[in-house]
Amino acid sequence: MKRYKEVVEKQKEFFKTGKPIDINYRKKALIKLRDTVDKYEEKILYALKLDLGKSEFEGYETELGIVKSELKNTIKNLEKWSKPKKVRASIMNPFSDNRIYNQPYGVCLILSPWNYPFQLALMPLIGSIAAGNTSILKLSEISPFTSGVVREIVEEVFDEEYVAVFSGEAEEAINLIESDVDFIFYTGNPKIGVSVAESAGRRLIPCVLELGGKSPCIIDRKADLDNAAKKIVWGKFMNAGQTCVAPDYIIADRLVFLELRDKLVHYIKEFYGENPIESDDYPKIINKKNFDRILNLIEGKRLIFGGKYDDDSLKIEPTILEVSSMDEKIMQEEIFGPIIPIIIYKNKSEIFEIIDKNKNPLALYLFTDNNSFEKEIIEKVSFGGGCVNDTIIHCTSEGLPFGGIGRSGIGNYHGKASFDAFSHKKSVVKSKKFADISMKYPPFNEKKLELIKKVFNIL
């Protein structure tokens, strides 16, 4: 029997023992994971530097710190989240006890990506453990240093029957997706997301898909342009643009385009210096394949700023370019790199037409001081989540569920939403014998019919 099948069977048997469901067992596991992450802090940050060129600050800000915060919040609230929730009884059974129980799915498969290889592996794992499941973690082979450290941490904390790690190439991921797991959590590109959903659908098992898409950044003529430029440069060029919720392109009012352009350039230089490629604070592209793909997107384009690159360090400097049409190649796919195109709009209706070309983005960012315009954009545009007068920061709030809609994903997580994502909500009614309502039983007559109509009209 192949290893992945053995692991699934082993985890199914362990789940049957009831240990993963025990609240104390879960809590101890999360505490041990927290303490081990603390112990590996230096090693984690160094691995992120090797894989993605992240500075120690950025590695902590965007990966390690977020995981630590999630662990702290989950450990603190686990007992409260796990308690059955009592709800009001129905008028047809007024004295019954109605509760919603949180039931784990069983063996959960988590497939994590390379762009945030620590955060996006550990965050869903925390939710899976908290909800009482066993877990199989498929790490990305493209970020070998960080995946190696995550493997060390997991193998030190957990037995394989509880949490197992795989880090092979595409064939291993396919085998795991098709294996006899009970739930799949996938973070990555929409193309593979479709395959995951098809596999889950054939077996009628639930899945959560955290995908991506072209996240627009709208700049209104009433926006604070200095604030907008600073927040866009920060959010876009973090991790060299290799962020699923990064502002993918700017939709700018024609009246503010020139001033916005100048301010974007100003903040690029302020953050990363005159030569960003030499900055220790500016990350690199994950590998040569992605490096070449991003450079191909720049070729032949009207550059506003940037465009320089270094093959040895795999760095491409922050690049701004102007596009005139959504039909251009760069506007057909998620950029996932340090390039930000700007498209100009003349009237408000054009904004909706532009976004509809790549509908259901994972994130949307709006810069405006016009409250009615803000309300209109939030109500009319379908997107996973986002910010007004900021970028990226909505992902860091433990109280806000994170996830996409339509093409950008299915389901959400973070904080309690992670616990809920990995739990089935099981509704149970406990009836009282003395409160049985006789009219619900046959034989029926006109009197009973009139009475049941009155009962439901009370609701």
C-alpha positions in Angstrom: 0.0 0.0 0.0 1.3 3.4 -0.9 2.2 5.8 2.0 -0.6 8.3 1.4 -3.2 5.5 1.6 -1.6 4.1 4.8 -1.7 7.6 6.4 -5.3 8.1 5.5 -6.2 4.7 7.0 -4.1 5.3 10.0 -5.8 8.7 10.6 -9.3 7.2 10.2 -8.6 4.7 12.8 -7.2 7.3 15.2 -10.2 9.5 14.6 -12.5 6.7 15.7 -10.7 6.5 19.1 -12.3 9.9 19.9 -9.0 11.5 21.0 -9.0 14.3 18.4 -12.5 15.3 19.4 -11.6 15.6 23.1 -11.5 19.3 24.0 -8.5 18.9 26.3 -6.6 16.9 23.7 -7.2 19.6 21.1 -6.1 22.4 23.4 -2.9 20.6 24.5 -2.1 20.0 20.8 -2.5 23.7 20.0 -0.5 24.8 23.0 2.3 22.4 22.1 2.2 23.7 18.5 2.4 27.3 19.8 5.4 26.6 22.0 7.2 24.8 19.2 6.6 27.6 16.7 8.1 29.9 19.3 11.2 27.7 19.5 11.6 27.6 15.8 11.2 31.4 15.3 14.7 32.1 14.0 14.7 29.1 11.7 11.3 30.1 10.2 12.4 33.6 9.4 15.7 32.4 7.9 13.8 29.9 5.7 11.5 32.7 4.4 14.5 34.7 3.6 16.0 31.8 1.6 12.8 31.0 -0.3 11.4 34.5 -0.9 14.0 37.0 0.1 11.8 38.3 2.9 13.4 40.6 5.5 13.0 39.5 9.1 10.4 42.2 9.6 8.3 41.2 6.7 8.6 37.5 7.5 7.3 38.2 11.0 4.7 40.8 9.9 3.1 38.7 7.2 3.7 35.1 8.3 5.0 34.3 11.8 3.2 37.0 13.7 -0.2 36.2 12.1 0.2 32.5 13.0 1.1 33.3 16.6 -1.9 35.6 16.9 -4.2 32.9 15.4 -2.9 30.3 17.9 -3.3 32.6 20.9 -6.9 33.5 19.8 -7.9 29.9 19.1 -6.5 28.6 22.4 -8.2 31.3 24.3 -11.7 30.8 22.7 -11.7 27.1 21.9 -13.9 26.0 24.7 -16.4 28.7 24.0 -16.5 27.9 20.3 -16.9 24.2 20.9 -19.9 24.5 23.2 -23.3 23.5 21.6 -25.3 26.6 20.8 -28.8 26.7 22.2 -31.5 28.2 19.9 -35.1 29.0 20.3 -37.6 26.2 20.0 -40.2 26.2 17.2 -43.9 26.9 17.9 -44.7 23.4 16.8 -42.5 22.0 19.6 -42.4 24.9 22.1 -40.8 23.1 25.1 -38.1 21.3 23.2 -34.4 21.7 23.7 -32.8 22.9 20.4 -29.0 22.9 20.0 -26.4 23.2 17.3 -23.4 20.8 17.8 -20.0 21.2 16.2 -19.1 18.0 14.5 -15.6 17.5 13.0 -15.4 16.0 9.5 -12.7 13.5 10.1 -9.6 13.3 8.0 -8.9 16.8 6.5 -6.5 17.4 3.6 -4.9 20.8 3.6 -3.0 21.8 0.4 -0.9 24.9 1.0 0.9 27.2 -1.6 4.4 28.6 -1.9 3.8 32.3 -1.7 3.2 32.5 2.1 4.5 29.0 2.8 4.4 29.2 6.6 1.2 31.2 7.2 -0.9 29.4 4.6 0.1 26.0 5.9 -0.4 26.7 9.6 -3.5 28.8 9.6 -5.9 26.2 8.2 -4.1 23.5 10.3 -5.0 25.4 13.4 -8.6 25.5 12.4 -8.6 21.7 11.6 -7.1 20.8 15.0 -9.4 23.2 16.8 -12.5 21.6 15.3 -11.4 18.1 16.3 -10.2 16.6 13.0 -7.0 14.7 12.0 -5.0 16.5 9.3 -2.9 15.7 6.3 -0.7 18.7 5.3 0.5 18.9 1.7 3.3 21.5 1.5 4.6 23.2 -1.6 7.8 21.8 -3.1 8.5 25.2 -4.6 9.3 26.7 -1.2 11.6 23.9 0.0 13.3 25.7 2.9 10.1 26.9 4.6 8.3 23.6 3.8 11.2 21.8 5.4 10.9 23.8 8.6 7.1 23.3 8.7 7.7 19.6 8.4 10.2 19.6 11.3 7.7 21.5 13.5 4.8 19.2 12.6 6.8 16.0 13.1 8.1 17.2 16.5 4.6 18.1 17.7 2.4 15.4 16.3 2.3 11.7 15.6 1.5 10.9 12.0 -1.8 9.4 12.9 -2.9 12.9 14.0 -1.1 15.3 11.7 0.9 14.0 8.7 3.1 16.0 6.2 3.7 15.5 2.5 5.8 17.7 0.3 6.2 15.9 -3.0 5.4 17.2 -6.5 2.1 17.4 -8.4 1.5 13.7 -8.7 1.6 13.4 -4.9 -1.0 16.2 -4.6 -3.3 14.5 -7.1 -3.1 11.2 -5.2 -3.9 12.9 -1.9 -6.8 14.8 -3.5 -8.3 11.6 -4.9 -7.7 9.7 -1.6 -10.4 8.7 0.9 -10.2 12.0 2.9 -13.4 13.6 4.4 -12.7 17.2 3.7 -10.3 19.3 1.5 -8.9 22.8 2.1 -7.1 24.1 -0.9 -5.2 27.4 -1.3 -3.8 28.1 -4.8 -4.7 29.0 -8.4 -8.3 28.7 -9.8 -7.3 26.1 -12.4 -6.3 23.5 -9.8 -9.2 24.7 -7.6 -11.6 23.5 -10.3 -10.0 20.0 -10.2 -10.2 19.9 -6.4 -13.9 20.9 -6.5 -14.6 18.3 -9.2 -12.9 15.6 -7.1 -14.7 16.6 -3.9 -18.0 16.8 -5.8 -17.7 13.2 -7.2 -17.3 11.9 -3.7 -19.8 14.4 -2.1 -17.3 15.6 0.4 -17.0 19.3 1.4 -14.2 21.6 0.4 -12.9 25.1 0.9 -11.2 26.8 -2.0 -9.0 29.9 -1.4 -8.2 31.1 -4.8 -7.3 34.5 -6.3 -8.1 36.7 -9.2 -7.5 40.2 -10.3 -8.2 42.4 -7.3 -9.0 46.0 -8.4 -8.0 49.2 -6.6 -10.3 52.1 -7.3 -9.1 55.7 -6.9 -11.9 58.2 -6.7 -11.3 61.9 -7.5 -12.2 62.6 -3.9 -9.5 60.3 -2.5 -6.6 61.3 -0.3 -4.0 60.5 -3.0 -1.0 60.6 -0.6 -2.6 58.0 1.6 -3.7 55.9 -1.4 -0.3 55.8 -2.9 1.4 54.9 0.3 -1.1 52.0 1.0 -1.0 50.7 -2.5 2.8 50.6 -2.7 2.9 48.8 0.7 0.2 46.3 -0.2 1.3 45.6 -3.8 5.0 45.2 -3.3 4.9 43.3 -0.1 6.3 39.8 -1.0 7.2 41.3 -4.4 3.6 41.2 -5.4 3.3 37.5 -4.8 0.2 37.9 -2.7 -3.3 36.6 -3.6 -5.0 39.8 -2.2 -2.4 42.3 -3.5 -3.9 45.2 -5.5 -3.7 43.7 -9.0 -4.5 46.8 -11.0 -5.5 50.4 -10.4 -8.7 52.0 -11.8 -8.0 55.7 -11.5 -10.2 58.7 -12.2 -8.6 60.6 -15.1 -8.5 63.8 -13.1 -6.1 62.4 -10.5 -4.1 60.0 -12.6 -1.0 62.2 -13.0 -0.8 63.2 -9.3 -1.3 59.5 -8.3 1.4 58.4 -10.6 3.9 60.8 -9.1 3.0 59.8 -5.5 3.3 56.1 -6.3 6.8 56.6 -7.6 7.6 58.8 -4.5 6.7 56.0 -2.1 8.4 53.3 -4.1 11.7 55.3 -3.7 10.9 56.2 0.0 10.3 52.5 0.9 13.0 50.8 -1.2 15.5 53.5 -2.3 16.6 54.6 -5.7 17.5 51.0 -6.6 14.9 48.7 -5.1 16.7 45.6 -6.4 19.5 46.3 -3.9 17.2 46.8 -1.0 17.3 44.2 1.8 13.7 45.0 2.5 12.5 44.1 -1.0 11.8 40.4 -1.6 12.6 38.3 -4.7 10.5 36.1 -7.1 10.2 32.5 -5.9 11.9 30.9 -8.9 13.2 31.4 -12.5 9.9 30.1 -14.1 7.8 32.8 -12.4 10.6 35.4 -12.9 10.4 34.8 -16.7 6.6 34.8 -16.7 6.4 38.2 -15.0 9.0 39.7 -17.3 7.0 38.6 -20.3 4.0 40.6 -19.0 6.1 43.8 -19.1 7.4 43.3 -22.6 6.2 46.0 -25.0 4.2 47.9 -22.4 4.2 51.6 -21.7 6.2 51.9 -18.6 5.6 54.7 -16.1 8.2 53.5 -13.7 10.5 50.5 -13.1 11.1 47.5 -15.4 14.6 46.8 -14.3 15.5 43.3 -13.1 18.4 41.1 -11.9 18.6 37.4 -13.1 21.0 36.4 -10.3 18.9 37.6 -7.4 15.5 37.0 -9.2 14.4 40.5 -8.3 12.2 42.7 -10.5 11.9 46.2 -9.3 8.5 47.7 -8.5 7.0 48.5 -11.9 4.1 50.8 -12.9 2.6 50.7 -16.3 -0.4 52.3 -18.1 -2.9 50.2 -20.0 -5.7 51.4 -22.3 -7.8 48.3 -22.5 -8.9 45.3 -20.5 -8.2 43.2 -23.6 -4.4 43.5 -23.1 -2.7 40.2 -22.0 -1.7 41.6 -18.6 -5.3 42.3 -17.8 -6.4 38.8 -18.6 -4.7 37.0 -15.7 -3.7 37.5 -12.1 -0.2 39.2 -12.2 1.2 37.7 -9.0 4.3 39.9 -9.2 5.6 43.4 -8.7 3.8 45.0 -11.6 0.8 47.3 -11.2 -1.1 48.5 -14.3 -3.2 51.7 -14.2 -6.3 52.0 -16.3 -8.1 55.4 -16.4 -11.9 55.9 -16.2 -13.9 59.0 -17.2 -17.2 58.2 -15.6 -18.4 55.9 -12.8 -20.2 53.4 -15.1 -16.8 52.4 -16.6 -15.6 51.1 -13.2 -18.3 48.4 -13.2 -17.6 47.4 -16.8 -13.9 47.1 -16.1 -14.3 45.0 -13.0 -16.9 42.8 -14.7 -14.2 41.7 -17.1 -12.6 39.8 -14.2 -15.5 39.5 -11.9 -15.6 38.1 -8.3 -12.2 39.3 -7.3 -10.8 37.9 -4.0 -10.3 41.5 -2.8 -11.3 45.0 -3.7 -9.8 48.3 -2.5 -11.4 51.7 -2.7 -9.9 55.0 -1.9 -12.5 57.7 -1.5 -13.9 60.2 1.0 -17.3 60.0 -0.7 -19.6 57.9 1.5 -22.3 57.4 -1.1 -19.7 56.2 -3.7 -18.3 53.9 -1.1 -21.7 52.4 -0.4 -22.5 52.0 -4.1 -19.2 50.1 -4.7 -19.6 47.8 -1.7 -23.2 47.0 -2.6 -22.9 46.6 -6.3 -19.6 44.8 -6.8 -19.2 41.1 -5.8 -15.9 40.5 -4.1 -14.4 38.3 -1.3 -13.4 41.1 1.0 -11.4 44.3 1.0 -10.7 47.7 2.4 -11.7 51.3 2.1 -8.7 53.7 2.2 -6.3 50.8 2.8 -5.1 47.6 1.3 -4.4 44.0 2.6 -5.1 44.8 6.2 -8.6 43.2 6.3 -6.8 39.8 6.2 -5.3 40.4 9.6 -8.5 40.8 11.6 -9.4 37.7 13.6 -13.0 38.8 13.7 -13.4 39.0 9.9 -13.9 35.8 7.9 -11.5 35.6 4.9 -12.4 34.0 1.6 -13.5 34.5 -1.9 -16.7 34.3 -3.9 -17.4 32.6 -7.2 -14.1 32.5 -9.2 -12.1 33.6 -6.3 -13.1 30.8 -3.9 -15.6 28.9 -1.8 -15.8 29.2 2.0 -13.8 31.3 4.4 -11.6 31.0 7.5 -9.5 33.0 10.1 -10.4 33.1 13.8 -13.8 31.5 14.6 -14.4 31.2 10.8 -11.6 28.6 10.7 -13.2 26.6 13.4 -16.5 26.8 11.6 -15.0 25.9 8.2 -13.7 22.6 9.6 -16.9 21.8 11.5 -20.3 20.5 10.4 -23.1 22.2 12.2 -25.3 19.4 13.5 -28.8 20.4 14.6 -30.5 18.3 17.4 -33.9 18.7 18.9 -34.7 17.0 22.2 -38.5 16.8 22.7 -40.3 16.7 26.0 -42.9 13.9 26.3 -45.4 16.0 28.2 -45.5 18.7 25.5 -46.5 16.5 22.5 -48.9 18.4 20.2 -51.7 16.1 19.2 -53.0 18.0 16.2 -50.0 17.1 14.2 -51.1 13.4 14.0 -53.7 12.0 11.6 -56.6 11.8 11.2 -56.9 15.4 10.0 -60.1 17.5 9.7 -61.2 21.1 9.0 -60.8 22.1 12.7 -57.2 20.9 12.7 -56.5 22.7 9.4 -57.8 26.0 10.7 -55.8 25.6 13.9 -52.5 24.8 12.1 -53.1 27.9 9.9 -53.5 30.1 13.0 -50.4 28.6 14.6 -48.2 29.3 11.5 -49.7 32.8 11.2 -48.4 33.6 14.7 -44.8 33.1 13.5 
